[in-house]
Structure formats: C-alpha cells, structure tokens
Amino acid sequence: MPTTEMVKLYGAAWSVYVRIVRLALEEKQAKYELVEVDVFAKTGVPREHLTRHPFGRIPAFEHGGFHLYETGAIVRYIDDAFPGRELQPIDPRARAKVNQIVGILDAYAYRTLVWDIYVERVVSVREGRLADERKIAAALPSAAVCLSELNRLSDDREFLIGDDVTFADLYAAPMFACFMQAAEAASLMEGHEKLTCWWQRFAARDSMLRTSP
C-alpha cells in the first residue's frame, strides 16, 4: 500500500487513545485527517461509526481502503507501514520493556490517572459538578504504584526507554497531559525525578504541541 495514501483517523481530539495514534502519525510524519466522532452523543454512537468499530469506541483507522480499530493494532501498523523513525526498539529486552510499560499504562494507569483522578478533579469543574472525592481517594494508592513502577522501569535518558521515542512515550504522554492538570499530581510525582524530567521534555515536543486538544 503506498504510504502517500491519506490516513483517516476517526475519533475525538480530546481522547487519550486517539492522541496516541496521532502522536504515532506525527512522529512518522504521515499525512492524516482527523474525522471527529462523538461516541458520547445523546443519541448514542453514530450508526455509521459502528461499521468502523462495532464496539462503538474510538479510535478507528482507515488507510487506502484498509480498516483497523484498537489502538495497539493501529500504532503497530503505522510503525510497520510508514517510513521514518522506528517506534519499537530492535533490542529484545528494550522492546520487552516498552511493551511492559504499554501494558501497565493500558491495564492500570489509564483508568486510575485519567478517569479516576483527572476526570473527577478537573473535568468535573468544567462540567459544573462536584468531584467524587471517594473515587479520587480510592485511586491514589493505585496511582502511586503506577507512577513508582513507571519511574523505576524508565531509563535515565531523554525518553522512557532508550535514546529515541517509542510506544512507551506515545502511550504515556497523553495520559500525563491529563493527569498532570490535577492537584494530586504534584504530591504523587514527588521523588520520581526520572519521570518528572521525562514529562517536562516530552510535553514540549513538536508532536505533542501539534496534537494538543
């Protein structure tokens, strides 16, 4: 498939997982169009979107007639199909660590850092409702474990793993972009110097600035 074919990415600019895919496309310097889809519309998931993603989630992806959903499958396709920097290390141990970090972010950090802390502390104000303090309090121990492990597993270099951007960075950065807005982030990040320095560097990266919601 010629990589000159325009990519269509279906989702919402605010979505963490849509942004993960956008970051992969940006890092590959691939042309793409973001087609906004509101899966939380009062009328329900748009019917035409269910043909792209039968589970009614985002993102969904199209490239020259090839259709995909599920972020992990999409970013791996982007890495394999498009020229430019490799987003997965060649070294087996480094690649395993990247996959481990992605697994932690998927399974534990996303729900805790984004939905239980950021949404309740930050989005609630925007929506004019009171935060669920019990949900936030219950999330703090899990958040602390997530951050401690991410800090421990990360290399003391420019990126989380190795000397170039990988899926570990692309998954973590959109979650941190949300989480770091919450008041709880300051105390939870104390003592995690590697993670703090990584975030300060990566937040200023061109791909992050171009995908800011």
C-alpha positions in Angstrom: 0.0 0.0 0.0 1.5 3.4 -1.0 2.1 5.4 2.1 1.1 8.5 0.2 -2.5 7.5 0.6 -4.2 9.8 3.2 -4.9 8.3 6.5 -8.3 8.9 8.1 -8.5 8.7 11.8 -11.9 8.6 13.4 -12.3 9.8 16.9 -12.2 12.9 19.1 -9.3 15.3 19.7 -9.7 15.1 23.5 -9.4 11.3 23.5 -6.2 9.9 25.1 -6.2 6.9 22.7 -6.9 9.0 19.6 -4.0 11.2 20.6 -1.7 8.1 21.0 -2.4 7.3 17.3 -2.0 10.9 16.3 1.4 11.0 18.0 2.5 7.9 16.1 1.4 9.5 12.8 3.1 12.8 13.7 6.4 11.1 14.7 6.3 9.2 11.3 5.4 12.5 9.5 2.5 10.7 7.9 -0.4 12.7 6.4 -3.7 12.2 8.1 -7.2 13.6 8.6 -8.9 13.6 12.0 -12.6 12.9 11.5 -14.4 13.9 14.7 -16.8 11.3 16.1 -18.8 11.8 19.3 -19.4 8.4 20.9 -21.0 10.1 23.9 -23.7 11.8 21.9 -27.1 11.9 23.5 -28.5 9.9 20.5 -25.8 7.3 21.0 -22.8 6.2 19.0 -23.3 7.4 15.3 -24.6 4.4 13.3 -22.0 4.9 10.6 -19.2 4.6 13.2 -20.4 1.2 14.2 -19.5 0.0 10.8 -15.9 1.1 11.5 -15.9 0.0 15.2 -18.6 -2.5 16.1 -17.9 -1.9 19.8 -18.6 1.8 19.4 -15.3 3.0 20.7 -12.5 5.3 19.3 -10.2 5.4 17.5 -10.9 3.8 14.2 -8.5 4.0 11.3 -8.5 3.8 7.5 -5.6 3.8 5.1 -6.2 3.3 1.4 -9.2 1.0 2.0 -7.6 -0.9 4.8 -9.6 -0.6 8.1 -8.5 -1.1 11.7 -9.6 -0.5 15.2 -7.9 -1.0 18.5 -5.0 1.4 19.3 -2.3 -1.2 19.7 -3.0 -2.7 16.3 -3.2 0.8 14.7 0.1 2.1 16.0 1.9 -1.1 15.1 0.6 -0.9 11.6 1.7 2.7 11.4 5.2 1.7 12.5 5.4 -1.1 10.0 3.7 0.6 7.0 5.2 4.1 7.1 8.9 5.2 6.6 10.8 7.2 9.2 11.9 6.6 12.7 11.2 3.2 14.2 8.8 3.4 17.2 9.8 0.0 18.6 13.3 -0.9 19.7 15.1 -3.7 17.9 16.8 -5.0 21.0 14.6 -7.7 22.6 15.0 -6.5 26.2 14.3 -2.9 25.3 11.3 -3.9 23.2 10.0 -6.0 26.1 10.3 -3.1 28.5 8.4 -0.9 26.1 5.7 -3.5 25.8 5.6 -3.8 29.6 5.2 -0.1 30.1 2.4 0.0 27.5 0.7 -2.9 29.3 0.9 -1.0 32.6 -0.5 2.1 31.1 -3.3 0.2 29.4 -4.3 -2.1 32.3 -3.7 0.1 35.4 -2.7 3.8 34.7 -5.3 4.9 32.2 -8.3 4.2 34.4 -6.6 5.5 37.6 -4.8 8.6 36.4 -7.3 9.7 33.7 -10.8 8.7 34.7 -10.5 8.4 38.5 -8.3 11.4 39.1 -8.2 13.8 36.1 -11.9 13.5 35.1 -13.1 13.8 38.7 -10.8 16.6 39.7 -10.5 18.7 36.5 -13.3 17.8 34.1 -15.9 17.9 36.9 -15.2 21.6 37.3 -15.6 22.2 33.6 -18.9 20.3 33.7 -20.1 22.2 36.7 -20.4 19.2 39.0 -18.8 18.2 42.3 -15.9 15.8 42.2 -16.3 12.3 43.6 -13.9 12.6 46.4 -14.3 8.9 47.4 -13.3 7.8 43.9 -10.3 10.1 43.9 -9.2 8.9 47.4 -9.6 5.2 46.3 -7.5 5.8 43.2 -4.5 7.4 45.0 -2.8 4.1 46.1 -3.1 2.6 42.7 -1.8 5.8 41.1 1.2 5.8 43.4 2.1 2.2 42.4 1.7 3.1 38.7 4.0 6.1 38.9 6.5 4.3 41.1 6.8 1.5 38.5 7.0 3.8 35.5 9.8 5.7 37.2 11.6 2.5 38.1 11.3 1.0 34.7 12.2 4.1 32.7 15.8 4.7 31.6 17.5 7.8 32.8 17.7 9.2 29.3 15.8 11.5 27.1 13.0 9.0 26.5 11.3 6.4 28.8 13.2 3.6 27.1 16.4 4.1 25.1 17.6 7.1 23.1 14.6 7.6 20.8 10.8 7.9 21.0 8.9 4.6 21.4 5.4 3.4 22.0 6.1 3.8 25.7 6.4 7.6 25.3 3.4 7.8 22.9 1.1 5.9 25.3 2.3 7.7 28.5 2.3 11.3 27.2 -1.4 11.7 26.5 -2.3 10.2 29.9 0.2 12.5 31.7 -1.1 15.5 29.7 -4.4 14.9 31.6 -3.2 13.7 34.9 -0.7 16.5 35.5 -3.5 19.0 35.5 -4.9 17.5 38.7 -3.9 19.0 42.0 -3.0 15.5 43.3 -0.2 15.1 40.6 2.3 17.3 42.5 2.5 15.2 45.6 2.2 11.9 43.7 5.1 12.8 41.5 7.4 13.7 44.4 10.5 11.5 44.3 10.0 10.4 40.8 12.7 12.5 39.2 13.2 10.4 36.1 9.5 10.6 35.3 9.3 14.3 36.0 12.2 15.2 33.8 10.9 12.9 31.0 7.5 14.7 31.2 9.0 18.2 31.1 10.9 17.3 28.0 8.3 15.3 26.2 5.5 17.8 26.8 7.4 20.4 24.8 7.9 18.0 21.8 6.6 19.2 18.4 4.3 16.2 18.1 2.7 17.0 21.5 2.2 20.6 20.6 0.6 19.7 17.2 -1.8 17.2 18.8 -2.9 19.4 21.8 -6.7 19.1 22.1 
